[in-house]
């Protein structure tokens, strides 16, 4: 059933050099500049430690203060829920979906995956579910073929570099005949349990507003009560998908998509060149390239919808570290690509000032802020403890500026409040007791950040695989199939 296909020959999905990571290591000039800046910072710290300390504290305080204020603003503008789109009449032409599900060494996940994908309130004859497997992953290939009955089919990707999820997605997308491919392209992961009404609301969103280019569904975890790590992971996602992303969507600012449960218009995906095969967080990169398509005469939107997808959270620190290091490396790749000076957008049109400014702003408050916080959170606490101890012992004539203390309290408070509101909106109130532990959770980011910094230089396209158990211990109960919007319940939806 495999189709031999070389993604490198696909013209419609070729990314221009300025819009792709390109898979090579950082150039010698970039390495030298980075080393030069690092040595200057170290030299200043040794030669003028007090002045360097003040600069770092004031700079980091400003960063924390700005992000705290923006989080509060995000909470305020998302207080009132927007009404979900509804079908205009019974003659509505419903779009077709091509659902791409990349799988690698996940044979044990296939049966449950297909079961949950087929539990949808969308007509099956309008779906094309493609299980995208690696040709040399024999176990997963066999498991996928056993369940390949309409509307499910299997696409085998021949062994080729890079061995990444976006490369596999590009291969499956381009190999699908134009007459068969859906109007909407959806990506799911092996462990996903999407809400039965998710596809329907995505379709309604596109019908109601033709300017929407991609609709992102919120992600949560069905095993969030397994241990402390999964609970904190779920709190983090609740704040992201139920507060932060909806706020950016309302402001018309691009945000990083989830690696799953994003629904993309086929024509938009083709215009921006598909997925970057060398970027290990292809979902983050794609949102900025979609926004770059905007020009003077047209405005595309990146929207959010309500019906969630339940996933399996990584339940051990080693797996979490591998996953986070890949995400942080991909964020670094995305930031580097989209901060380049570019005269033209990904479709070849002249780059308009407004989307360029939006991309730069969003790059700094999303991927940039995440990477900076990962590197700076632990060292900044150590630095402040060191300063406080020396001041208390009168060893050095220095003290901890009050601005650092106040901004730290405000930053933690805003983040904790965002997490609390996020879990309540996600209908996971049992997680509320964990939100005060989030500052300790963020300390874990430092080691993955160091791994990501090493790999982006020496192994930029290396994909650290996240292992999923797929155990039936955690089942999708009634709570998992509800949303914060009661109008989306199956009994209240218009018939198709």
Protein Blocks (a to p, Z undefined) as FASTA:
>chain_A
ZZcddfklmmklpccfklcgklpacdfklmmmmmmmmmmmmmmmmmmmmlmmmmmmmmmm
mmmmmmmmmmmmmmmmmmpccdddddfblklccdddddddddehilkmmmmmmmmmmmcc
bdfklcccdddddfklmmlmmmmmmmmccfbdcddddddddddfklmmmmmmmmpcfklp
cfbdcdddfkbccdfklmmmmmmmmmmmmkbmbdcdddddfklmmpmmlmmmmmmmmmmm
mmmmmmmmmnopacdddfehiacdfklmmmnopaafkbcblmlmmmmmmmmmpcfkbccd
ddddfbdcdddddfbfklmmmmmmmmmmmmmmmmmmmmpccfbdfkopacdfklmmmmmm
mmmmmmmmmmmmmmmmmmmmmmmmmmmmmmmnomagcdddfklmmmmmmmmmmmmmmmmm
mmmmnopaklmmmmmmmmmmmmmmmmmmmmmmmmmmmmmmbccddddfkiakbccdfklm
ccfblklgfklpccZZ
